[in-house]
């Protein structure tokens, strides 16, 4: 099982799309509070459609609560525009977790420091563009993990 962790997500359609992706790829989704929306949000549900019922989703009040849970991923990888190491240079393993920050600010500095040697980036060729959409970023990395682990049937 692979884990996708969203740190304080803000935009319901992004989280809905990510939830749908996680349901389709049998990926556990972790949501670290506070969220920028209610899980009852109509835009979240519209994006996730009827796939939400197939989703293994867990909410955590804090980052520390996430780390303390018994099903915490073995290794955590922080995806960020502030890293130099491309995501494809990692050999992902079962029970890995891929962490994504929120849409407006990413992850806080203290989290970057905590995962300094586990920071990855999705390279972009246009240097004037700040970042990809959160849902697109999750999809890119999650499907690389599927490819590596040969879990596509």
C-alpha atoms as an extended CHARMM CRD file, in Angstrom:
* protein
*
       153  EXT
         1         1  UNK       CA              0.0000000000        0.0000000000        0.0000000000  PROA      1               0.0000000000
         2         2  UNK       CA              1.1970000000        3.4830000000       -0.8870000000  PROA      2               0.0000000000
         3         3  UNK       CA              0.1250000000        6.5390000000        1.0830000000  PROA      3               0.0000000000
         4         4  UNK       CA             -0.6500000000       10.0120000000       -0.2430000000  PROA      4               0.0000000000
         5         5  UNK       CA             -0.5060000000       12.6720000000        2.4580000000  PROA      5               0.0000000000
         6         6  UNK       CA             -1.9820000000       16.1290000000        1.9240000000  PROA      6               0.0000000000
         7         7  UNK       CA             -0.7440000000       18.7010000000        4.4160000000  PROA      7               0.0000000000
         8         8  UNK       CA             -3.5440000000       21.1890000000        5.1020000000  PROA      8               0.0000000000
         9         9  UNK       CA             -5.1520000000       21.1280000000        1.6350000000  PROA      9               0.0000000000
        10        10  UNK       CA             -7.1690000000       24.2130000000        0.7390000000  PROA      10              0.0000000000
        11        11  UNK       CA             -9.0600000000       23.6110000000       -2.5160000000  PROA      11              0.0000000000
        12        12  UNK       CA            -11.8910000000       21.0530000000       -2.4830000000  PROA      12              0.0000000000
        13        13  UNK       CA            -11.7640000000       20.0810000000       -6.1930000000  PROA      13              0.0000000000
        14        14  UNK       CA             -8.0590000000       19.2450000000       -5.8790000000  PROA      14              0.0000000000
        15        15  UNK       CA             -8.6830000000       17.0070000000       -2.8860000000  PROA      15              0.0000000000
        16        16  UNK       CA            -11.6840000000       15.4650000000       -4.6460000000  PROA      16              0.0000000000
        17        17  UNK       CA             -9.5890000000       14.6540000000       -7.7160000000  PROA      17              0.0000000000
        18        18  UNK       CA             -6.8160000000       13.2480000000       -5.5470000000  PROA      18              0.0000000000
        19        19  UNK       CA             -9.3500000000       11.1550000000       -3.6320000000  PROA      19              0.0000000000
        20        20  UNK       CA            -10.6560000000        9.7580000000       -6.9100000000  PROA      20              0.0000000000
        21        21  UNK       CA             -7.1020000000        8.9580000000       -8.0380000000  PROA      21              0.0000000000
        22        22  UNK       CA             -6.3780000000        7.2480000000       -4.7170000000  PROA      22              0.0000000000
        23        23  UNK       CA             -9.5660000000        5.1790000000       -4.9760000000  PROA      23              0.0000000000
        24        24  UNK       CA             -8.6670000000        4.0780000000       -8.5150000000  PROA      24              0.0000000000
        25        25  UNK       CA             -5.1140000000        3.1190000000       -7.5190000000  PROA      25              0.0000000000
        26        26  UNK       CA             -5.9010000000        1.6000000000       -4.1110000000  PROA      26              0.0000000000
        27        27  UNK       CA             -3.8830000000        4.2640000000       -2.3470000000  PROA      27              0.0000000000
        28        28  UNK       CA             -4.4860000000        5.3690000000        1.2260000000  PROA      28              0.0000000000
        29        29  UNK       CA             -5.1900000000        9.1010000000        1.4990000000  PROA      29              0.0000000000
        30        30  UNK       CA             -4.2450000000       11.0390000000        4.6380000000  PROA      30              0.0000000000
        31        31  UNK       CA             -5.5510000000       14.5540000000        5.2570000000  PROA      31              0.0000000000
        32        32  UNK       CA             -3.6700000000       16.6480000000        7.8040000000  PROA      32              0.0000000000
        33        33  UNK       CA             -5.8460000000       19.3530000000        9.4210000000  PROA      33              0.0000000000
        34        34  UNK       CA             -6.7840000000       22.0670000000        9.3050000000  PROA      34              0.0000000000
        35        35  UNK       CA             -8.5030000000       21.6340000000        5.9540000000  PROA      35              0.0000000000
        36        36  UNK       CA             -9.5420000000       24.6590000000        3.9140000000  PROA      36              0.0000000000
        37        37  UNK       CA            -13.0000000000       23.1490000000        3.4220000000  PROA      37              0.0000000000
        38        38  UNK       CA            -15.4880000000       20.6570000000        4.8330000000  PROA      38              0.0000000000
        39        39  UNK       CA            -15.4470000000       17.0750000000        3.6040000000  PROA      39              0.0000000000
        40        40  UNK       CA            -19.1330000000       17.6280000000        2.9120000000  PROA      40              0.0000000000
        41        41  UNK       CA            -18.2690000000       20.3080000000        0.3350000000  PROA      41              0.0000000000
        42        42  UNK       CA            -20.2130000000       19.8400000000       -2.8980000000  PROA      42              0.0000000000
        43        43  UNK       CA            -17.1470000000       20.6190000000       -5.0270000000  PROA      43              0.0000000000
        44        44  UNK       CA            -15.1520000000       17.9340000000       -3.2550000000  PROA      44              0.0000000000
        45        45  UNK       CA            -17.9030000000       15.4200000000       -3.8400000000  PROA      45              0.0000000000
        46        46  UNK       CA            -18.3560000000       16.4870000000       -7.4730000000  PROA      46              0.0000000000
        47        47  UNK       CA            -14.6450000000       15.9540000000       -8.1450000000  PROA      47              0.0000000000
        48        48  UNK       CA            -14.5300000000       12.6580000000       -6.2740000000  PROA      48              0.0000000000
        49        49  UNK       CA            -17.8700000000       11.6050000000       -7.7150000000  PROA      49              0.0000000000
        50        50  UNK       CA            -19.1070000000        8.2590000000       -6.5200000000  PROA      50              0.0000000000
        51        51  UNK       CA            -15.5260000000        6.9760000000       -6.1230000000  PROA      51              0.0000000000
        52        52  UNK       CA            -15.2810000000        8.4420000000       -2.6240000000  PROA      52              0.0000000000
        53        53  UNK       CA            -16.9570000000        5.3440000000       -1.1490000000  PROA      53              0.0000000000
        54        54  UNK       CA            -14.0310000000        3.2260000000       -2.4150000000  PROA      54              0.0000000000
        55        55  UNK       CA            -11.4550000000        5.4960000000       -0.8050000000  PROA      55              0.0000000000
        56        56  UNK       CA             -9.3820000000        4.5950000000        2.2480000000  PROA      56              0.0000000000
        57        57  UNK       CA             -9.1580000000        8.0760000000        3.7610000000  PROA      57              0.0000000000
        58        58  UNK       CA             -7.8420000000        9.0790000000        7.1890000000  PROA      58              0.0000000000
        59        59  UNK       CA             -7.9710000000       12.4780000000        8.8440000000  PROA      59              0.0000000000
        60        60  UNK       CA             -5.3430000000       13.6420000000       11.3360000000  PROA      60              0.0000000000
        61        61  UNK       CA             -5.6810000000       16.7050000000       13.5270000000  PROA      61              0.0000000000
        62        62  UNK       CA             -1.9460000000       17.4440000000       13.4380000000  PROA      62              0.0000000000
        63        63  UNK       CA              1.2780000000       16.2930000000       11.7960000000  PROA      63              0.0000000000
        64        64  UNK       CA              2.3580000000       14.7170000000       15.0870000000  PROA      64              0.0000000000
        65        65  UNK       CA             -0.9170000000       12.7790000000       15.2820000000  PROA      65              0.0000000000
        66        66  UNK       CA             -0.2640000000       11.4900000000       11.7630000000  PROA      66              0.0000000000
        67        67  UNK       CA              3.2460000000       10.3420000000       12.7290000000  PROA      67              0.0000000000
        68        68  UNK       CA              1.9500000000        8.6740000000       15.9070000000  PROA      68              0.0000000000
        69        69  UNK       CA             -0.6360000000        6.4950000000       14.1750000000  PROA      69              0.0000000000
        70        70  UNK       CA              0.0520000000        2.7820000000       13.8690000000  PROA      70              0.0000000000
        71        71  UNK       CA             -0.2970000000        2.7760000000       10.0750000000  PROA      71              0.0000000000
        72        72  UNK       CA              2.2550000000        5.5210000000        9.4190000000  PROA      72              0.0000000000
        73        73  UNK       CA              4.2430000000        4.9610000000        6.2090000000  PROA      73              0.0000000000
        74        74  UNK       CA              7.7200000000        3.4530000000        6.5830000000  PROA      74              0.0000000000
        75        75  UNK       CA              9.3860000000        6.2030000000        4.5320000000  PROA      75              0.0000000000
        76        76  UNK       CA              8.1170000000        9.6810000000        3.7760000000  PROA      76              0.0000000000
        77        77  UNK       CA              8.9660000000       11.6700000000        0.6530000000  PROA      77              0.0000000000
        78        78  UNK       CA              8.2050000000       15.3910000000        0.4820000000  PROA      78              0.0000000000
        79        79  UNK       CA              7.3520000000       16.6740000000       -3.0060000000  PROA      79              0.0000000000
        80        80  UNK       CA              8.3680000000       20.3050000000       -3.3570000000  PROA      80              0.0000000000
        81        81  UNK       CA              9.5180000000       22.8880000000       -5.8480000000  PROA      81              0.0000000000
        82        82  UNK       CA             12.3680000000       23.6180000000       -3.4030000000  PROA      82              0.0000000000
        83        83  UNK       CA             14.2170000000       20.3490000000       -4.0420000000  PROA      83              0.0000000000
        84        84  UNK       CA             16.7820000000       19.4090000000       -6.6620000000  PROA      84              0.0000000000
        85        85  UNK       CA             16.3340000000       15.6330000000       -6.6840000000  PROA      85              0.0000000000
        86        86  UNK       CA             13.7740000000       14.4750000000       -9.2870000000  PROA      86              0.0000000000
        87        87  UNK       CA             11.1400000000       11.9930000000       -8.1490000000  PROA      87              0.0000000000
        88        88  UNK       CA             12.2390000000        9.4470000000      -10.7610000000  PROA      88              0.0000000000
        89        89  UNK       CA             15.6410000000        9.0780000000       -9.0750000000  PROA      89              0.0000000000
        90        90  UNK       CA             14.0380000000        7.2660000000       -6.1410000000  PROA      90              0.0000000000
        91        91  UNK       CA             13.2810000000        3.5700000000       -5.9600000000  PROA      91              0.0000000000
        92        92  UNK       CA              9.9180000000        3.6560000000       -4.2090000000  PROA      92              0.0000000000
        93        93  UNK       CA              8.8560000000        0.8200000000       -1.9200000000  PROA      93              0.0000000000
        94        94  UNK       CA              5.6150000000       -0.5780000000       -0.5900000000  PROA      94              0.0000000000
        95        95  UNK       CA              4.3900000000        1.4230000000        2.4210000000  PROA      95              0.0000000000
        96        96  UNK       CA              6.0830000000        4.6270000000        1.2390000000  PROA      96              0.0000000000
        97        97  UNK       CA              4.2690000000        7.8880000000        1.7700000000  PROA      97              0.0000000000
        98        98  UNK       CA              4.3390000000       10.8350000000       -0.6040000000  PROA      98              0.0000000000
        99        99  UNK       CA              3.6630000000       14.1430000000        1.0970000000  PROA      99              0.0000000000
       100       100  UNK       CA              2.3270000000       17.2470000000       -0.6450000000  PROA      100             0.0000000000
       101       101  UNK       CA              1.8870000000       20.6940000000        0.8520000000  PROA      101             0.0000000000
       102       102  UNK       CA             -1.1180000000       22.9400000000        0.3780000000  PROA      102             0.0000000000
       103       103  UNK       CA             -1.8650000000       24.9030000000       -2.7500000000  PROA      103             0.0000000000
       104       104  UNK       CA             -0.8820000000       28.3730000000       -1.5580000000  PROA      104             0.0000000000
       105       105  UNK       CA              2.2780000000       27.7430000000        0.4350000000  PROA      105             0.0000000000
       106       106  UNK       CA              3.3850000000       24.1320000000        0.3040000000  PROA      106             0.0000000000
       107       107  UNK       CA              4.7540000000       22.7210000000        3.5360000000  PROA      107             0.0000000000
       108       108  UNK       CA              6.1970000000       24.8650000000        6.3410000000  PROA      108             0.0000000000
       109       109  UNK       CA              9.9520000000       25.2440000000        6.8050000000  PROA      109             0.0000000000
       110       110  UNK       CA              9.9990000000       22.9990000000        9.8750000000  PROA      110             0.0000000000
       111       111  UNK       CA              8.6270000000       20.1270000000        7.8030000000  PROA      111             0.0000000000
       112       112  UNK       CA             11.2210000000       20.7380000000        5.0830000000  PROA      112             0.0000000000
       113       113  UNK       CA             13.9030000000       20.5540000000        7.7900000000  PROA      113             0.0000000000
       114       114  UNK       CA             12.4260000000       17.3580000000        9.1930000000  PROA      114             0.0000000000
       115       115  UNK       CA             12.4650000000       15.6670000000        5.7610000000  PROA      115             0.0000000000
       116       116  UNK       CA             15.5250000000       17.4440000000        4.3250000000  PROA      116             0.0000000000
       117       117  UNK       CA             17.0640000000       14.2850000000        2.8240000000  PROA      117             0.0000000000
       118       118  UNK       CA             13.7060000000       13.0190000000        1.5140000000  PROA      118             0.0000000000
       119       119  UNK       CA             12.6900000000       16.0080000000       -0.5970000000  PROA      119             0.0000000000
       120       120  UNK       CA             11.8460000000       15.4140000000       -4.2540000000  PROA      120             0.0000000000
       121       121  UNK       CA             10.7260000000       17.5960000000       -7.1220000000  PROA      121             0.0000000000
       122       122  UNK       CA              8.8730000000       17.2390000000      -10.3940000000  PROA      122             0.0000000000
       123       123  UNK       CA             11.2130000000       19.0050000000      -12.8320000000  PROA      123             0.0000000000
       124       124  UNK       CA              9.7410000000       21.6820000000      -15.0710000000  PROA      124             0.0000000000
       125       125  UNK       CA             11.3460000000       23.0800000000      -18.1980000000  PROA      125             0.0000000000
       126       126  UNK       CA              9.7710000000       26.5400000000      -17.9670000000  PROA      126             0.0000000000
       127       127  UNK       CA             11.5130000000       28.4080000000      -15.1680000000  PROA      127             0.0000000000
       128       128  UNK       CA              8.9800000000       31.2510000000      -14.9810000000  PROA      128             0.0000000000
       129       129  UNK       CA              6.1490000000       28.8900000000      -13.9730000000  PROA      129             0.0000000000
       130       130  UNK       CA              5.9650000000       28.3670000000      -10.2030000000  PROA      130             0.0000000000
       131       131  UNK       CA              4.4220000000       24.8990000000       -9.9110000000  PROA      131             0.0000000000
       132       132  UNK       CA              2.0130000000       22.3120000000      -11.2270000000  PROA      132             0.0000000000
       133       133  UNK       CA             -1.5220000000       21.8170000000       -9.9620000000  PROA      133             0.0000000000
       134       134  UNK       CA             -1.5970000000       19.7450000000       -6.7730000000  PROA      134             0.0000000000
       135       135  UNK       CA             -3.8280000000       17.0000000000       -8.2120000000  PROA      135             0.0000000000
       136       136  UNK       CA             -1.6330000000       16.7590000000      -11.3180000000  PROA      136             0.0000000000
       137       137  UNK       CA              1.4860000000       16.4640000000       -9.1710000000  PROA      137             0.0000000000
       138       138  UNK       CA              0.0160000000       13.6520000000       -7.0950000000  PROA      138             0.0000000000
       139       139  UNK       CA             -1.0090000000       11.7930000000      -10.2570000000  PROA      139             0.0000000000
       140       140  UNK       CA              2.4340000000       12.0950000000      -11.8450000000  PROA      140             0.0000000000
       141       141  UNK       CA              4.2580000000       10.6880000000       -8.8340000000  PROA      141             0.0000000000
       142       142  UNK       CA              1.6520000000        8.0620000000       -7.9520000000  PROA      142             0.0000000000
       143       143  UNK       CA              1.7530000000        6.5770000000      -11.4420000000  PROA      143             0.0000000000
       144       144  UNK       CA              5.5580000000        6.4840000000      -11.3790000000  PROA      144             0.0000000000
       145       145  UNK       CA              5.2620000000        4.4350000000       -8.1900000000  PROA      145             0.0000000000
       146       146  UNK       CA              2.7690000000        2.1170000000       -9.8800000000  PROA      146             0.0000000000
       147       147  UNK       CA              5.1650000000        1.7050000000      -12.7950000000  PROA      147             0.0000000000
       148       148  UNK       CA              8.0940000000        0.9530000000      -10.5050000000  PROA      148             0.0000000000
       149       149  UNK       CA              6.1950000000       -1.5440000000       -8.3940000000  PROA      149             0.0000000000
       150       150  UNK       CA              4.4520000000       -3.0700000000      -11.4490000000  PROA      150             0.0000000000
       151       151  UNK       CA              1.0290000000       -2.7810000000       -9.8190000000  PROA      151             0.0000000000
       152       152  UNK       CA             -0.9210000000       -1.9290000000      -12.9670000000  PROA      152             0.0000000000
       153       153  UNK       CA             -3.0360000000       -4.8070000000      -14.2590000000  PROA      153             0.0000000000
